[in-house]
Amino acid sequence: MFALNTSEVEISTFLLIGIPGLENVHIWISIPICFMYLLAILGNCTILFVIRTEPSLHEPMYYFLSMLALSDLGLSFSSLPSMLRIFLLNAVEISADACIAPEFFIHGFTDMEYSVLLIMSFDRFLAIRNPLRYSSILTSSRVLHIGLAFAIKSFLLVLPLPFTLKRLRYCNKHLLSHSYCLHQDVMKLACSDNRVNFYYGLFVALCMMSDSVFIAVSYVFILKTVLGIASYGERLKALNTCVSHMCAVTHHAGQGPRDADGWGQNKVSLQDR
């Protein structure tokens, strides 16, 4: 810490927040939190293991499901260390560099989840719209290339975020509002101009929201295609192939586009500058 002027002191560490007022029982709160993380990790690892070892599941739909499991694992491992530090060790201080690194992966894997859900919706549309050519269009090599392309896109999209945070100065305020670092949360603590962070972050959030819009549009086309099937039994069979993807979309929609919410909340603080 060193003085910039009489009113500003530059800081190099942030304070993560657990559950205010319950600091004395954080060790007990860590038990259900660790259990949920363990359950999520074991569940996703089980999905990957079953898909890897069961030849009948070596199909595009299950390959995409394994990509979704990998992105969930990435999110878990990106946020777990800071959660454990807070609730097990009561270590709320974190350096700027240690905060920015997991923030990059959290946003990257979040975008990757939305991208995989979009790919899965396209996969279901193609399977229902053109089932005879489905396997010839989505070959294993094409599935791999699609997965790699979207993974690269996700991390290139959020790659500028850590660098835009590094150029900012942080003064006086150092209390974050989550148990892990998010770009919009760190950005609002800056005492220097953060317009670049705000507008690029808004662009990233809109990209993630556009995936959700395209997912919704794809299901409109899926329902339109299903309703065009003459046989009632074939309609049910076609819809049944989308059940797992609908559950995954519902699960992630319930979590909400946290990135977009954060940018909207930070707009006020930017205008106040």
Helices and strands as residue ranges (DSSP letters): E 2-3, E 9-10, E 13-15, G 23-25, H 26-53, G 55-57, H 60-89, E 93-95, H 96-129, H 131-137, H 140-158, H 160-166, H 183-187, H 195-227, H 232-240, H 243-255, H 258-271
